[in-house]
Amino acid sequence: MPETVDSLIHAQWIIPAVPENQVLEHHSLVIQGGRILDILPTSPAKAKYQSSNELDLPGQTLIPGLINAHTHAAMSLLRGLADDLPLMTWLNEYIWPAEGKWVNEEFIHDGTQLAIAEMLLSGTTCFNDMYFFPDVTGRAADTAGMRAVVGLIAIDFPTAWAADADAYLRKGLEVHDQFRGNGLIHTAFAPHAPYSVGDDLMARTRVLADELEIPVHIHLHETHDEVVQGLQQHGQRPMQRLQELGLLSPALLAVHMTQLEADEIEQFATSGGHVVHCPESNLKLASGFCPVTRLMQAGVNVALGTDGAASNNDLDMFGELHTAALLAKGIASDASALPAARALSMATINGARALGLAEETGSLEIGKSADLVAVDLHRLQTQPLYHPISQLVYATGREQVRHVWVAGRHLVRDAELTTLDQADLLSRALHWRNRIAPE
């Protein structure tokens, strides 16, 4: 008799991400207890397993859930508020004043739910966040069933979340304890950036991160101005300062990294740190170009993120895949600089490695959590189909996402959210728009 399982999914293709560039045609994936029990050809799968939740997906491919390795989720409520501005003008004159006026628990909850809905519908199953009220962000993700790493934010000036360095760290530790043991919600320390966090708070963050064995998530070498400011204020480039503070390590997620010299690439590779590339945000803010190919050649693990919707202006990882692959080729003057399969790795297993979650997610492997996405490639814009991975990276849009599972839970079914109310989200987004920028 066939073995009864929770879910049995038959796809035209399965792209597991590990090993890289592998495509399994006419294969099935078996889910039991929220984990991947088996991956095997469809004919023997139908003979070996049975399920009341059996799904046939002709013309569709299963891929690992995409991992957005750098977000400010609640900033979705500031999408389009201030566009076409350089980073520091954007921050100092528009974003920070808006945050000072509007950010509270309600703002974080509503903005995070809006972001989660957008990400799930786009095939993202895990996001790494840096923003205020991380406890609210974590609860919103947990309620929706989405995997998240919430950043224990630290910054040198008072905000609605905390008044001073002691409060940031104390409240961060409370959030860490709140989600300890939660299968979906993890934590990372998140000192904002070298220009907004002083040596003492940076050093204290490192000590606590080492004790708790969690990552450190920071903006680093984002712009030329940041590097100049670091030289003026500290007499050294920001990365060197972090090195002296003991922060360059395998626990570090350095976001943006557009301003790097050759020796810094080698130094960072030696440290074992990870880089999170946010190509569309960097392009929009004219921050510079992350040398992705040179970093990878040096052995650095490079993940992919969208940044916040206020500076992107979307949370579409399929868009980032496409942009990252093309941008890397242009920068390197080499059409083979970032192949499609490597770009897909950046959005899946590389993100999991950066977050310390590679044993849990990031690839479709037996024993891992069933975090997966079904993408419909039987559309005019992705036909004819010769190479599924190339088609995913160069031709596929997020509107082709049909199904999303996290830990085996079906969060998007036939392109519809199952745990969030789309009409309610739209209503609350309009409510905030009318409060922030009334007619």
NORLIN-V783225 format. One record per backbone hydrogen bond with DSSP energy under -1.0 kcal/mol. NH is the residue of the N-H (numbers start at 1). CO is the residue of the C=O. E is the energy in kcal/mol with one decimal. If there is no record, write none. Layout:
NH_CO_E + NH_CO_E
This chain:
3_48_-2.9 + 5_50_-2.5 + 7_31_-2.0 + 8_53_-2.0 + 9_29_-2.6 + 10_55_-3.2 + 11_27_-2.4 + 12_57_-1.2 + 12_60_-1.4 + 13_60_-1.5 + 14_24_-2.3 + 15_62_-3.0 + 22_19_-1.2 + 24_14_-2.9 + 26_12_-3.5 + 28_40_-3.2 + 29_9_-2.6 + 30_38_-2.8 + 31_7_-2.5 + 32_35_-2.5 + 35_32_-1.5 + 36_368_-2.9 + 37_30_-2.8 + 38_30_-1.1 + 40_28_-1.8 + 42_26_-2.3 + 45_41_-1.8 + 46_42_-2.3 + 47_43_-1.1 + 48_44_-2.2 + 49_45_-2.5 + 50_3_-2.6 + 55_8_-2.9 + 57_10_-3.0 + 60_57_-1.7 + 61_375_-2.5 + 62_13_-2.4 + 63_373_-2.5 + 65_371_-2.0 + 66_123_-2.4 + 67_347_-3.2 + 68_126_-2.6 + 69_304_-2.6 + 71_128_-2.1 + 75_72_-1.9 + 76_73_-1.8 + 77_74_-1.8 + 78_75_-2.1 + 79_76_-1.3 + 81_78_-2.2 + 90_86_-2.9 + 91_87_-2.8 + 92_88_-2.9 + 93_89_-2.2 + 95_90_-2.8 + 96_91_-2.9 + 98_94_-2.0 + 99_95_-2.9 + 100_96_-2.6 + 101_97_-1.5 + 102_98_-2.5 + 103_99_-2.2 + 108_104_-2.4 + 109_105_-2.6 + 110_106_-2.7 + 111_107_-2.8 + 112_108_-2.5 + 113_109_-2.3 + 114_110_-2.1 + 115_111_-2.1 + 116_112_-2.9 + 117_113_-2.4 + 118_114_-2.1 + 119_115_-2.8 + 120_116_-3.0 + 121_117_-2.3 + 123_120_-1.7 + 124_119_-2.8 + 125_66_-2.4 + 126_66_-1.4 + 127_147_-1.3 + 128_68_-2.4 + 129_149_-3.0 + 130_71_-1.8 + 137_133_-1.7 + 138_134_-2.6 + 139_135_-2.1 + 140_136_-2.4 + 141_137_-2.3 + 142_138_-2.5 + 143_139_-2.6 + 144_140_-1.8 + 145_141_-1.2 + 146_141_-2.4 + 147_125_-1.8 + 148_184_-2.1 + 149_127_-2.6 + 150_186_-2.8 + 152_188_-3.4 + 153_151_-1.6 + 154_190_-1.8 + 156_196_-2.7 + 159_162_-2.9 + 168_164_-2.5 + 169_165_-2.3 + 170_166_-2.7 + 171_167_-2.8 + 172_168_-2.1 + 173_169_-2.3 + 174_170_-1.8 + 175_171_-2.1 + 176_172_-2.4 + 177_173_-2.4 + 178_174_-2.0 + 179_175_-1.6 + 182_179_-2.4 + 186_148_-2.6 + 188_150_-1.8 + 189_215_-2.3 + 190_152_-2.1 + 192_154_-2.6 + 196_193_-1.4 + 202_198_-2.3 + 203_199_-2.8 + 204_200_-2.3 + 205_201_-2.0 + 206_202_-2.1 + 207_203_-2.1 + 208_204_-2.1 + 209_205_-2.7 + 210_206_-2.4 + 211_207_-2.1 + 212_208_-2.5 + 213_209_-1.4 + 214_209_-1.5 + 216_251_-2.6 + 217_189_-3.3 + 218_253_-2.4 + 219_192_-2.1 + 220_255_-2.4 + 227_223_-1.3 + 228_224_-2.4 + 229_225_-2.8 + 230_226_-2.1 + 231_227_-2.1 + 232_228_-2.2 + 233_229_-2.6 + 234_230_-2.6 + 235_231_-1.1 + 236_230_-1.0 + 241_237_-1.9 + 242_238_-2.3 + 243_239_-2.0 + 244_240_-2.1 + 245_241_-1.5 + 246_243_-1.3 + 247_242_-2.8 + 252_249_-2.0 + 253_216_-3.3 + 254_274_-3.0 + 255_218_-2.9 + 256_276_-2.7 + 257_220_-2.0 + 257_255_-1.2 + 258_221_-2.1 + 259_221_-1.3 + 265_261_-1.9 + 266_262_-1.8 + 267_263_-2.4 + 268_264_-2.7 + 269_265_-2.3 + 270_266_-2.2 + 271_267_-1.5 + 274_252_-2.9 + 275_301_-2.3 + 276_254_-2.4 + 277_303_-2.6 + 282_278_-2.2 + 283_279_-2.1 + 284_280_-2.5 + 285_281_-2.5 + 287_282_-2.5 + 292_290_-2.3 + 295_291_-2.4 + 296_292_-2.6 + 297_293_-2.5 + 298_294_-1.4 + 299_296_-1.2 + 300_295_-2.6 + 303_275_-3.1 + 304_346_-1.1 + 305_277_-2.6 + 307_70_-2.6 + 311_308_-1.6 + 320_316_-1.6 + 321_317_-2.4 + 322_318_-2.0 + 323_319_-2.7 + 324_320_-3.2 + 325_321_-2.1 + 326_322_-2.1 + 327_323_-3.0 + 328_324_-2.1 + 329_325_-1.3 + 330_326_-2.1 + 331_327_-2.6 + 332_328_-2.1 + 333_329_-1.0 + 334_329_-1.7 + 337_334_-1.9 + 343_339_-2.1 + 344_340_-2.3 + 345_341_-1.8 + 346_342_-1.9 + 347_343_-1.3 + 348_345_-1.3 + 350_345_-2.8 + 352_348_-1.9 + 353_349_-2.4 + 354_350_-2.3 + 355_351_-1.8 + 356_353_-1.1 + 357_352_-3.1 + 360_357_-1.8 + 361_357_-2.5 + 364_16_-2.0 + 365_363_-1.1 + 367_36_-2.9 + 368_365_-2.1 + 369_360_-2.2 + 370_34_-2.7 + 371_369_-2.2 + 372_405_-1.4 + 373_63_-2.5 + 374_403_-2.5 + 375_61_-2.7 + 376_400_-3.1 + 377_59_-2.1 + 379_377_-1.3 + 382_379_-1.5 + 383_380_-1.4 + 391_387_-2.4 + 392_388_-2.1 + 393_389_-1.9 + 394_390_-2.9 + 395_391_-1.8 + 396_391_-1.3 + 400_397_-2.2 + 401_398_-1.9 + 402_374_-2.9 + 403_374_-1.4 + 404_412_-2.0 + 405_372_-2.8 + 406_409_-2.0 + 408_370_-2.3 + 409_406_-2.2 + 411_404_-1.9 + 411_409_-1.1 + 412_404_-1.8 + 413_416_-2.7 + 415_402_-3.0 + 416_413_-1.1 + 418_411_-2.3 + 425_421_-2.2 + 426_422_-2.3 + 427_423_-2.0 + 428_424_-2.3 + 429_425_-2.3 + 430_426_-2.1 + 431_427_-2.0 + 432_428_-2.1 + 433_429_-2.2 + 434_430_-2.3 + 435_431_-1.2 + 436_432_-3.0 + 437_433_-2.4
